[in-house]
Amino acid sequence: MTPRSEVRAVFDTNVLISAFLFPTSTPRHAVDFALDQGKLLISLPLLRELYGVLQYPKFDEYASPAQRMQFVNLLTTVGTLTTITVQLQVARDPKDNLVLELAVSGGASVIVSGDSDLLTLGRYDSIPIRTPTQFVDGPSQP
């Protein structure tokens, strides 16, 4: 695969959590696909949000605190740490802006999300926004 067609994917927190909790799920398959086909872009703000959400007591029944921290640490190893170079006020939810900022700053080729506010946009700054299923089926489709 040439560098021009390399996947540069940004995953919303909800997809990353599903990928972690459910190893045979479509979100997990999407994360694995991104890593096989290119890069999974991450940022410190995204990692902080992910870590914070994983601290919610509702996740206690799925994974220990150590396992959750190990997942965040794994993302820092397999992901491509990206510096945020733009500040956006596009989405209603500031956490969604964080995803868009990462995508623009990292030159993402796709955003993968389960968030209806992001999915409603369809694309931002020419970057398509896809569900995990749509991404696995064809990350470059309009």
N, C-alpha and C positions, 0 to 999 in steps of 0.2 A: 504494500500500500504506500503510495507516495505521500509526502508531508502535506500536500494540498488537500488530500481527501481524508486526512486523519481526523477522527472524531475528537472533539474537545467539548466534553459534556459537563454541565452543571446540574447537580441534583438538589432538589428541594429537600429540606429536612425531613418532611413526612415520608418521602420515598426512601431516604437513607435509613430511617428507623424501621420501616417495613422490611427493607433488605436485610437488616441486622436480625430482626426478630423472627423472620420467616425465610429460612435458607433455600426453600424450594419455590419461593414466590416469583411472580413476574418482576417486582421491583429488584429482587436479588439478581435475577437473570439480566436485567437491564444494567445494573452496576457492573456485573461481570463482563457483559458485552462491551460497555464503554472502556473498561480496562484492557480488554483484548484488542479493541479496534483503535485505541488512541489514549486519551488522557481524561482523567476525572479531575476537574478543577475544584479546588477548595480554597477557602480563605480563613483567616483567623476569626472574623466575625461569624462565619457559618459554623466553624467548629465550636465556638463559644455557645451559639444558639443550640446546636445539636447536643452538646454536653449538658446544658441547662435543662432541655426538654427530657433527656434521658434520666434526669434525677427525679422526675415525677414518680410518686409512689405507685402509680398504676403499672409501672414497668417492673416492679419488684417480683411479680409472679413469673415474669419471662426470663429475667437475667439478673444476676447479682450485680452490685455496684462495680465490682472488679471487672466483670465481663463487659459492662457498658463502657467503662473507661478504656479497656483494652480495644474495643471497637473504635473509639475516637482516636486512640493512638495508632491503630492500623490505618485509618484514613490518612493520617499525617504521613505515613510511610508510602502508601500506594498512590495517594493523590498528588496532584501538582499544585503546590502552594502558590497562590496568586495574590499579588498586592492589589488592593482596591485603589483605582486611580480616578474614579468618578463617583459623584454623589448624586443619586436620583431621587426624585419625589414623584414617581409615576403611579405607583400602586396605592391603594387605600391602606393596606397594612404595611408598616415599615419593614416587617420581616420579609415581605415579598420584594421590596426595594433592594434588600440585601442580596437576594438571588440575582436580580437584574443587574446590580452593580458588579457582582462577580462575573457574570456572563459577558458584559461589555468589557470590563477590565482585562479579562483573560482571553478575549477573542473567541468565545465559545461558538461552536457550530450548532449546538442544541441545548435547550433547557428541558430537563425532565422533571415533571411535577404532577402531583395529584391534587393540587390546590386549585379550586374552581376559579378564584380571582385571576390567577396567572394563566390558566388554560383558556379563559375567556378572551384574553389578549390575543391568543393565537401565535403571535410573534412579537418580538421587541427588537428594534434596531436591526432588522433583518435576521434575527435569530429565532428560529421556530421553537415554540413551546409545545411539548408533547407529553402524553401520558407514558408510563413505562411500556405499556403494550405497543403504542404507536412507535415509540423509539426502537424497540426490538424488531418490529415489523419493517421499519425503514426510516432511519434517523434523518435522512435528507428529504423526505417527502414533504411537499407543501402542506 
